[in-house]
Amino acid sequence: MSIWYVYMVQCSDHTLYTGIAKDLEKRMIEHNTNDRLGARYTKSRRPVQLVYTEEAANRSEATKRELEIKRLTKIQKELLI
């Protein structure tokens, strides 16, 4: 069983981006340096800083939680952080 992570990063423009990953350290490197593998949203808002993580048992659970977090308002996300 592999652990998945739901995470939020704060971009240089102070917006928040939510995603999922199996290898969080690798994903942060991709967001900050890789134009091909990093998210399109964060590419123009570098550098990003990890501000929140939580574990999920599998990809399905991580995806469900990611969608829940994405539906929150910015204030609610900031309270979660």
C-alpha positions in Angstrom: 0.0 0.0 0.0 1.5 3.4 -1.0 0.7 6.7 0.7 -0.5 9.6 -1.4 -0.3 13.2 -0.3 -2.8 16.1 -0.7 -0.9 19.3 -0.6 -1.2 23.1 -1.0 1.5 25.4 -2.1 1.5 29.2 -1.9 2.6 30.8 -5.1 4.7 33.9 -5.5 1.5 35.9 -6.1 0.1 34.6 -2.8 -2.5 32.4 -4.6 -2.9 28.8 -3.4 -2.6 25.7 -5.6 -3.9 22.3 -4.4 -2.6 19.0 -5.8 -1.8 15.3 -5.0 1.4 13.4 -5.3 3.1 10.2 -4.2 6.5 11.8 -3.8 6.0 15.3 -2.3 9.7 16.3 -2.5 10.0 15.4 -6.1 6.7 17.2 -6.9 7.9 20.4 -5.2 11.0 20.4 -7.4 8.9 19.9 -10.5 6.6 22.8 -9.5 9.6 25.1 -9.0 12.0 24.0 -11.9 10.4 21.8 -14.5 8.5 23.5 -17.3 7.2 20.2 -18.6 6.2 18.3 -15.5 5.2 21.2 -13.2 1.6 22.4 -13.2 0.7 25.0 -15.8 -0.8 27.2 -13.1 2.3 27.3 -10.9 4.7 27.6 -13.9 4.2 31.4 -14.1 3.9 31.8 -10.4 7.3 30.6 -9.1 8.7 30.0 -6.7 6.0 28.0 -4.8 6.3 27.1 -1.2 4.7 24.1 0.5 2.2 25.3 3.1 -0.1 22.3 3.8 0.0 18.5 3.5 -2.2 15.6 4.6 -1.8 11.8 3.9 -4.3 9.7 2.0 -4.5 5.9 1.8 -4.6 5.7 -2.0 -5.0 7.9 -5.1 -8.8 7.7 -5.0 -9.0 9.1 -1.5 -6.3 11.8 -2.3 -8.3 12.9 -5.4 -11.6 13.1 -3.4 -9.9 15.2 -0.7 -8.2 17.4 -3.3 -11.6 18.2 -4.8 -13.0 19.0 -1.4 -10.2 21.4 -0.7 -10.4 23.0 -4.1 -14.1 23.8 -3.4 -13.2 25.8 -0.3 -12.9 29.6 -0.3 -9.5 31.1 0.1 -10.3 32.0 3.7 -11.3 28.5 4.4 -8.1 27.2 2.9 -6.1 29.6 5.0 -7.9 28.4 8.1 -7.0 24.8 7.1 -3.4 25.8 6.7 
